[in-house]
Amino acid sequence: YVIPAPVVGFLPRFGVSRLRFESAVYLRNDEIPCLMNFSGCDFRAGILDLTEYVITTQIELQRCRIEGSAQLLVDGVCSLGSCVVNGNLVVGNIDARLFVRGCEFNGPALGPAIAALSAQSCTIQESVIRAFDLGMIVYGEDSVRVEGNVVSECSGTGILANGNHITIIDNVVRDCRTGVTAQTYTALAVTQNRVSGSRAFGIYVVNADVVCSNVVWGCGLDGIHVGGGPRSVCHNTSCLNGGSGIEAEFGFSSSDEYLRVIGNIGYGNGDVGMEWLTPNATIVACNDWFGNAMGAVRGRAESPEDFGVNPRFCDAAVGDFRLDSASPLADAPGCGQIGALGVGCGVTATLVQRFPAIRVSDGVRVF
């Protein structure tokens, strides 16, 4: 048991470094606010917080190894850095501010690798998660940021985020049931993610402000589903999915709302390139819908400013959706970049400039 003792006039700090705990570690703090720090420790049977009235101000684990689950209760910062967890991380209490960076979560295990269902904020960065029921399920009353993680082989959703001011950026999600699911009533941005091999949806979001620059391919249902009231669906590449490339279900609640669907590619999908469950949109232009089994679009007329040409990817069969330099989308007039990725293969023209020789009076030629 770890039971912090009071220190008059100071916020107590309990610190342990480079210890190996062969049996489970139990934390209990029902007395006074305190800080707990574990550095370089090896927990062979997990950590369980038995605190009844949560007043722990901070729990920090750095470069630790945890076998089994870590169940932590904190009223302030809960931080894991460069840890290896062969089990679940569960963080409780509405005032918790969770930070996970550079960690590795290894299954197979039941439940989510990371669970914070009622936190004040959650930040999950540059971590690897493999073979859980869920990769992560996080809620942040103030904010959620999920960035630069690799999540794979989850029987359920890879990244599930709810709350306010959510950012999901630059993650790789492979071979889960659904890659990314998120919902908010304030702000949500889902950008620059790469999702492949989902058995259901690749990305499924509600009330997103921005869904842009994502690559989604090889999923069982629709590549990207966007619902609610998004502002911009742009520069996504959604290919070779069993359903549609992009499925849209938008609603406008006021006259000043807008929606732009610009510069997306829907290629080789089992249904249509773009499925409009509701036809609301302000601007639809510079999208390319090609090679989809049931046609380009359904639910509203195809925009005359869209394309229906072979995008000429570098190697779609292996997931390389960069454009060949000879692609008709590489430099489409008035469109800028189309799809999530730019040119990545083919012959790029080299500029050759000829400089004329100038003859001067002494016979020397200057170039």
Disulfide bonds with the S-S distance in Angstrom:
Cys212-Cys234 1.97
Cys286-Cys335 2.04
Cys314-Cys345 2.11
